[in-house]
């Protein structure tokens, strides 16, 4: 069977490591490091090596869902987007512009972060936007600072040595 390698980026922490989806007969069957990627140079952390698991999960949502009559039903993108837009608008009109906020992830691109911040500023006339790093990484930053005097990682990134 022929395997195809589809280059992409790891969806986790935001470092931007390159990896390849290994595809067989149109189905994702595994992950391999992108050996010549300038960020990770062929190395991946455990999360990167396992990032195909959520794609193949039986619990993964594959359609947009809206609750109707107490049950979730699949709907088209337009209906889901219209519902979210109307709920955000109603919340803002009822409780004011500070009642709406946006949160971005380290997993999205700079362009997507920019668009979300633009939506927050223009759509709600407020700059109520935050990043998941505050919630997820605050405990590790605090622990590092207490243990080592700095909230940053203290270990070097090892690079593969090349022959001279």
QUIKAVEN-V10437 format. One record per residue. N is the residue number from 1. NEAR is the number of other ideal C-beta (glycine too) atoms within 8 Angstrom. Layout:
N:NEAR  N:NEAR
This chain:
1:4  2:4  3:8  4:7  5:9  6:7  7:7  8:8  9:7  10:14  11:5  12:10  13:7  14:7  15:7  16:7  17:15  18:14  19:16  20:12  21:11  22:12  23:12  24:10  25:5  26:4  27:6  28:9  29:8  30:7  31:13  32:8  33:14  34:12  35:6  36:6  37:12  38:5  39:8  40:12  41:10  42:9  43:8  44:11  45:8  46:6  47:9  48:14  49:8  50:8  51:13  52:11  53:7  54:7  55:8  56:7  57:7  58:3  59:3  60:8  61:4  62:3  63:6  64:9  65:10  66:10  67:7  68:7  69:3  70:4  71:6  72:7  73:8  74:6  75:9  76:6  77:6  78:6  79:10  80:12  81:8  82:8  83:9  84:8  85:8  86:8  87:8  88:11  89:8  90:8  91:10  92:12  93:5  94:6  95:6  96:5  97:9  98:7  99:8  100:12  101:8  102:11  103:8  104:12  105:8  106:9  107:7  108:8  109:5  110:5  111:6  112:9  113:10  114:8  115:8  116:12  117:12  118:8  119:10  120:15  121:10  122:7  123:7  124:12  125:6  126:10  127:6  128:11  129:11  130:9  131:9  132:10  133:8  134:8  135:6  136:6  137:8  138:9  139:6  140:7  141:9  142:9  143:8  144:13  145:10  146:5  147:6  148:6  149:4  150:7  151:6  152:5  153:4  154:6  155:4  156:3  157:4  158:4  159:5  160:7  161:4  162:4  163:3  164:2
